Amino acid sequence: MLCAGLWIATKKIDYTWRWNRVPQYFIYNNETLVPTPFDGVVASVSNLGDQTQIKVVSENGEEKTFEVDSHTVEVSEGEDLFEGDYLGAVFEWRAGPLLKGLWVTLWISAVASIFGMIIGLVTGLCRVSNNPTLRSLSVTYIELIRGTPLLVQIFIFYFFLGTVLDISRIIAGISALAIFAGAYVAEIIRAGIQSIPKGQMEAARSLGMNVPQAMIYIILPQAFKRTLPPLAGQFISLIKDSSLVSIIAITDLTKSGREVITSTFATFEIWFVVAFLYLMLTSVLSQVIAWVERRLAVSD
Amino acid sequence: MIKTVDLKKTFIGRGQTVHAVDGVTAHIKPSEVVVIIGPSGSGKSTYLRCLNGLETSTSGKIEIEGVDLTSKKTDLNRVRREVGMVFQQFNLFPHKTVLQNIVLAQQVVRKRKDSEAEEKGRMLLKKVGIAEKEHEYPIRLSGGQQQRVAIARALAMDPKIMLFDEPTSALDPEMVGEVLEVMKQLAREGMTMVVVTHEMGFAREVADRVLFMDQGKLVEEGTPEHFFTAPQEERTKAFLRQVL
């Protein structure tokens, strides 16, 4: 139904679907032409199956061997060559912009998640600590980040901090994402810690553990289990929010998509493909977290 | 062994002040089993929790084996190692198996080797009669079994004193016996115990001394025979009429 509706709608505006243009932006067979570096003669051409070795001897006796794909050989033995003449070509599979963009999105999100988790954990612990300074510092940070749009934060990180501290766009982008996620993770961690019955801390303390030991061995493992579902949601959000860093010219999946569109005009196809790729990343993450949740459920 | 002098604990909240413990002076000797009874809200649990620093006393003095608990210089964690505590709600660690529950603090606090801690854990599980459950998670155990694990967990630290905070109040009636049996055995072995309980039978049979608290004050104390047969105070008599 949906597909039929889409098809009719696009028919109406005379849109021509060109799905065949999409795959080459994932992966493509790159042709590199192999030129001869000097004037000379082809000494030998030996076919080694898919590859062919071509030996060229220059006018002053210099010898050089090249390897090209057999079906591209353009010279034969004894032929005279001038500098820059092509001997043949080498074909190689290369990742296209979409695949490269997907990779950039993946690692930016992963790095930002790790730092976001660390920042969130530390801030969450400060938030529940007895020290009033730490508590109000963490509250200020959380309110500051939650109260402003991520896009504006990215701009501030890139244009202000990036200029003042001379940091690259990629570091500015990742820091903005990590610090943004950290604020939300902190609140999730705080809620998780506070959801553990007080008796757990008391039991740990009554056995002589100090507060850090009780946190590490007793409270945090239980809190982690409870906060896994909201944390998963947060990291899925982070993957999606990472598309905003394309605005400071980081070539992530979204920016790659935009670039591909400018050269193909296959606007609809590419945005569908980009959406599908994000969906793939997020659903893989969902699956992984669901698996961890099942593993942790043994003590229920 | 335990000495409290004019111990006070005041809770301040929502405009009202509650004197939960209001000047309790008591002295508990080594190997003595002291049972504290009293109506709910009488401050007996708060008093007990002050003895290992889970509650910070407002004023007065607490001395455990000569260490002043109220002094700022005292390392509470050191004191707590020597004072085991058993809670009404067991408070076992739900993410650890029975054996891990007993082993963890030995490793973390006492820095014992795995093998040593596990051996001790198994020995104690045998002692409280649930050796076969060592790999179960606490949730799979009955209340009585959980409380016995909690006792074993406290004993694993080799405490010199054991505090029991209404250890049988959260249990189904048919499981009370098995927990009391473990506690009686401990008492016979000469453990110094302070027990807050509503089990009058246990108090009568096991206690060396009974303390009766009401409204934060120590109203009366004495041997079980004296306490249950010839109480002096009017408040004690009224309480005993209701529970016996």
Contacts between the chains, C-beta under 8 A, distances in Angstrom:
chain1	res1	chain2	res2	distance
A	197	B	89	7.7
A	197	B	91	7.6
A	199	B	87	6.0
A	199	B	89	5.3
A	199	B	91	3.9
A	200	B	91	6.1
A	200	B	93	6.9
A	202	B	54	5.6
A	202	B	85	8.0
A	202	B	87	7.1
A	202	B	91	6.5
A	203	B	85	7.7
A	203	B	87	6.5
A	203	B	91	3.7
A	203	B	92	7.6
A	203	B	93	7.3
A	203	B	150	7.9
A	204	B	93	7.9
A	204	B	105	7.7
A	205	B	54	6.7
A	205	B	77	7.8
A	205	B	80	6.4
A	206	B	52	5.9
A	206	B	54	6.6
A	206	B	80	5.8
A	206	B	83	7.6
A	206	B	84	7.4
A	206	B	85	3.9
A	206	B	87	7.9
A	206	B	154	7.5
A	207	B	80	7.0
A	207	B	81	7.7
A	207	B	84	8.0
A	207	B	105	3.8
A	207	B	109	6.3
A	207	B	153	7.1
A	207	B	154	7.3
A	207	B	157	6.0
A	208	B	77	5.1
A	208	B	78	7.4
A	208	B	80	4.5
A	208	B	81	3.7
A	208	B	105	6.5
A	208	B	109	4.3
A	208	B	110	8.0
A	208	B	157	6.4
A	209	B	77	7.2
A	209	B	105	6.3
A	209	B	108	6.0
A	209	B	109	5.8
A	210	B	77	5.2
A	213	B	108	5.4
A	213	B	109	7.4
A	217	B	104	6.1
A	217	B	108	6.1
A	218	B	93	5.7
A	221	B	95	5.3
A	222	B	93	7.9
A	222	B	94	6.8
A	222	B	95	5.4
A	225	B	95	6.9
A	298	B	137	7.2
A	299	B	94	5.8
A	299	B	95	5.1
A	299	B	96	7.7
A	299	B	97	8.0
A	299	B	137	4.3
A	299	B	139	6.8
A	300	B	139	6.7
